[in-house]
């Protein structure tokens, strides 16, 4: 038996299906899936049950075929409170703001027997949060953080079912463990290498969590007047996340806020004793590259030492160069693939009849508030982060008043996420004390 033994995946989204196929078929371990009770998860459980617990993943690009396949899930748990048995590994395939809610729902005897918890899509501070939480429930489980999920996986037909489609795969991910020298990290590295993904092992979970591009670009991309109007105001005309104004939000002002926020987050990370990232290099080498005719290698490598106005110019050029896929084949009219046509989603009524805020910017609000809270804890200034959050909170307040009398999710509330922040800051303080001694 390998290190992961019996694996329980929490979450019923399409990424869960990809992880289940990968773990079951490549490692041969028993796999269970648990999810909350909801209209969307009910559709997944019903379809999986109809297919005798068999789930399937297809891939859009044949070069990713190693990730395709199907498997039979050993146990399904509809509702976290129904989880029973001994599970050595828990994979949290839910959004980072839901970690403690999911763990709260799982029985104490299951939590106490855990040997490892894997965070698939954590954010800044998630590993500290989960470590602190588990200790409070009598568990000393190893906690492993990835920088992000391995790719882009969606429902095969657009609705929850037992079948998913992986449309894209990242070239490189980062991983860090609360247990230095972890054998599980090495096993995960080998698993991803066999799938064509480079998995770089970092010295700490924080070093992995801070190598998530969403931390650096989403606050500016979603907490601006254009994007917020598209989310909470008139849904027409459609606006696009990665397009230049007026089709999208990207302006020199937005790029200025993005670069300033990167510098503030770097200051926080440095105060914790970790290294920051070269923003432009991270955008191009770990996310989407551009042609050297657009941005030279020399500019990428010296980015951190350039004057602010030069840095902002290069980031603006980066977004302008990715309006189309610069590596796609042009059609007969000379048009390249419209790479940036990702629409900004509007608020919607969920399956329970409540108005809900889309995952972006709802998830970005949580991660940006955590950054702000940690900055306050460390005494590190973050005026740009403060301005972005104030703008977002003003807009959700206006949206809540406009929908007065209707059922709203808690995403329309101004929140401080105090319980999560207290656990994260407590863990950061403990780690710094240990390092100082």
N, C-alpha and C positions, 0 to 999 in steps of 0.2 A: 504493500500500500504506500502511495506517495504522501507528501506532506499535507495535502489539502483534504484527504479523506472524504467525508460526507459534506457536500456544499449546499447551503440554502441561499437562494437568491431572493432578496426582498425587492419587490417592484414588479409590475406587470406590463411595462412598456415594451416596445419592439427591441430595445437594447438587451432586455432580459433574455429574449429568445436567442439573440446572437451569442450572448455569454453562455447560455445553457448548451447550445450546440458545440461551442468551442471547448468548454470544460468536459462535457460528457464524451465527446468523440475523440478529443486529443489526450485527455488525462484519464478517461475511463472511470471517473468517480461518480457515485450516486448523486443526483441533483434533485433538489426540491425547489419549488417556487411558491412564495407567499406574497399576498397582496392585500391592500385594504379593501373594505367592502364599499364598492361604488358602482355607478352605472357602467362606466367604461371597463372596470376590471371584470364585471359580471359578463360582459361580452367575450372577454378573453377566456375566462374560466369555462364558459358554456361551450365555446368552440373547441378548446383543448379537450374538454371532457368528451365531446362528441367524437373526437378523433383518438380516443383511448390514450390521452395524455401525450400524443405525438405532436411535436412542433417542428416547423421547417423554416430554414433561412435560404433565400436565393441571393445572388449577387448581380449587380448591374453590369460590372466590368469583369470579363473573363479572367483577367490577371489576378483577381481576388477570389478565384474559385475555391481556394483552400479553406475559406471561411464559410462556404455554402455547405448545406447538409441538413439532416433531420435527426431527431433523437426522441426517445420516450422519457418524459419526466417521471421520476420515481414517486414523488408525492406533491400534491397541490394543496395549498392551504388558503382558503377564501376567508380572509380576516386574520390579522396578525395574532389575535388572541387564540386562534385555533392551532397554532404551531405546536407540535409535540415531537418528542424524540430527541436524540442526541445529534447535534450538527457541529462538526469541528470548525467549519468555516462559514461565516455569514458574509455574503456579498451585498453591499447596499447599492442597488441600481436605481435609486430614487434621487430626487433633487437634494442638494446639500441642506436646504432649509427644512427638510423633512426628516433628517437623521434621528433626532431625539424623539420625534413623534412616533416613528416606526419602532425604535427600540423600546419606547414606553409600552407599546402594544404587545410586546413579546414576553411570554412568561419568564419569571426569574430563574427557574431551573434550567431553561434553555440558554439564557444569557450566561449563567455561571459556568456552563460546560464549554462555552466557545473558546477555541484556541487562537482564532484569527478572525479579524474583520477587515474586509477589503472595501475601500471607498473608490468607486468607479469614476464618479464625476464630482470630486470634492471642490471646495473653494478655499480661499485663504483662511487658515485656522481650523479647518474641519478635523484634522487628525487630533489636534489638541482638545477639541470639543468632545470627540468620541472617546478618547482615552480617559478624560476626566469623568465623563458620564459612566463608562463601564466600571471604573474603579469604585464609583459610588454604589454600583449594584453588585459588587463583590467579584468582578471579573478582571483578570490581569492579561486579557487577550492581546496579542500583537495586533497593531493597527497599521495597515498598509494603504498609502495614498497614491493613486495615479494622478498625473497632471490633468488628464481628461479622458473621456471615452475614446475608444480606438477609431471611430469613424462616424459615418452618417448612416444610421439604420432607421427605417421607417416601416409603417404597416404596409403590407403588400397591396392592399386595396384601399388604403387610406383610413380604414376603420379597424378597431381592435379585433384580433383574431388569433389563430395559432400559427400564422405565417407572416414572416417579415422579409424585407428586402434591404440588403446593405448596399447603399448607392455609392459610398466613398470610403476610403481607408486612409488614415494618417500614416505618414512615413516614419514618424518618430514620436515616441511618448517618453515620459519620465516617471519614475516610481521611487518612493522612499518609504522606509519602514521605521516603526518605533523600536524595533529590535535590530541593532546594528549587526551586520553580517548575516542577515536572515537567509535561510536556505529557501524559504518560500519565494523571496524576491528573485533568486536565481532560477527557480522553476518557472516563474512567470516570464522571466526574460527569455528562457529557452522556448516557452510556448509561443510568445509573440514573434520571436525570430523565425520560427517555423511557419508563421503566418505572414512573413514578409514585413514585419514592423520592428524597427529598432527600438528597444526599450532600454533607456539609459538609467542605471541605478544611481540615485543621488545619496548624499551623505545623511540627509534627514528628510522627513515627510514635508517640512516647510519648503525645502529646496525643490521638491516635485510640485507642490501646490502652487508655488509662485511662477511656475512655467506653464501657465494656462493663459492663452492669448485673450480670453474673454475678460480676465481681470483688468487688462490694460486698454481694451478698445470698447467694450460694451457700455460702460458708464457714459462716455462721451457720445457714442452712437445713439443711445436710447434716451438719455436724459437731456435732451435739447428741445427747443420749442417745436421744430418741424416734426420730429418723431413722436413727441408727446401729443401733438395735435392729431397725428395719424392714428395713435392708439386710442385716445380718449375723445377726440372730436369727430368731425365729419369724416366718414370713411372714404370719401371720394374728393379729389382723384387719389388713386392708389399711390403711395410713396414707397420707395425702395431703400432698404437699410444701407446698401453699399454704393448708392449713386450720389453724384454731385448735385447740389442744389440747382434747380428747383425740383428735379425728379426725386431727390433724396435729401438727407440732412447735411451732407458733407460740404463744409465751407472752411475757409482759413480759420475762422473763429473756433469751429468744432475741433479742428486739428490742434489749435493752440491749447484747448482744454485737455485733449488727449495726451499731448506731450507733457503738459504740466502735471496731470494726474499720474503719469508714469514716473515722473521725478519724485512726487510725494510718496508713492508706494515704494519706490527704491529707498527713500530715506527711512521708511518704517522697517523694511526688510534689513537694511544695514544696521539699524538700531538693535535688531534682534540677533545680530552676529552672522547674518547670511548675505550672500552675494545677489545683486540684482541682475537684470538681463539687459542686453543691448536691444532696445525696442525694435529698431529697424531690422537687425539681423534675425531676431526672433520672428518678426512678421514674415520675412522672406524665406528664411531657411527652414523654419518649422511649420509655417502655414502655407502661403501661396507665393511662389517665386514670380518675379517679373523678368523681362529680358534685360540683358546687360546694357542694351542701348538706352533703356529707361533709367536704371540706377546702376552705377558702377560698383564693382567689388570694393574698390578703395573707399567709396563713400559709406558703404555698409560697415566696413570694419572700423572706420574712424568716427562713426556716428556719435558715440557718447562724448567725444571731445570737441564736436563742432559747436559753433554758436547756436543759440536757441532758434533764431530765424532760419538758419540753414537746416536744422533738424526738422522744423515744421514744414519747410519747403519739400524735403525729401519724403516725409510721410504723406503729404498731399499728392506728390508725384506717384507714390506707391498706389494710393487709391485710384488716381486717374488712370494708371497703367493697367488696373485690373477691372475697369469697366467692362472690358471684353476679356475672354481667356486668351492671353497672348500666345499660347502654345497650341491653340485649336487651329484646324484647317479652315481657311476662308471659303465661303460659298462662291458661286459664279459671279455674284454682285460685289465680291470683295468684303463681305461682312463676316466678322468673327463671332464666335459663340457669345451671347449676351450673359456674361458671367455674373453680373452684379444685380440681376433682376430678382432679388429676394424681397418679396413684399413685406411691409410692416403690418403685423396682424392687429386687428381692432379688438376691443373688448367684446366678450361674447357671453351668451347664456349657456352654462354647463348642463350636464345631464341631470343635475339635481334642481334645475330651475333658478340658479343663482347667477348674477352677473359676475364674471371672472375676468382677471387681467391675464393676457398671454404670458407664457413662460418667460419670454423676453419682452418687457423689462421686469416682470415680477421677481425673477431669480436675481437679476442684477441689483435690485433694490436691497435684497438681503445681503449679497456679497459686499456691496458698497457700504452699507451700514456697519458690517463687521470690520471693514478696513478703517472706517472712521472711529469706531469704538476702540480698536487696538491702537490707533494713532493717539487718541486721548490718553489711553493707559500708559503709553510710552512717552508721552509729552512731545510727540513729533507733529509739526504743523502740517495741516492738509486743507488749505483754503479752497482749492479747486474741488476737492471731494465734498466739502461743506456746501459749496455753491450748487453742485450737481444734485445733491440730495435735497436741498431746499427747493430747487426748481421742481423736482419730482413730487415731493410731498405737497407742494402747493397745487399741483395738477391733480393728484388723486383726491385731494380735499374738494376741489371744484367738481370732479366727476361724481363723487359720492353725493354732493348736494344736488347735482342735476338728476340723480337717480333716486332721490329721497322717496321712501315708501315702497321701493322694490327690494327684493332679496339680493344682498351683496355678499361676496366672499370677504374674508379678512384682508385680502389684497388691497382693499379700498381704505384700509386704516393706516394711519401714521403709527409706526411701531418702533420700539428701541431694541428688540430682540435681546433684552437684558439677561435672561437666563442663559442663553447660548454665549453671550459675550462674557459673562462672569466666569463661566467654565473655561473659555478660551484664555482669558487673561490670567486666571489662576494657574493654568498649565504653563503659560509663557513665563510667569514669575518663577514658578518652581524650576523650570528648565534653566533659567538664567542664574538662579541661586546655585544650582548644582554645578553649572559651568564655571561660576566664579570661585567655587571651592575646589 
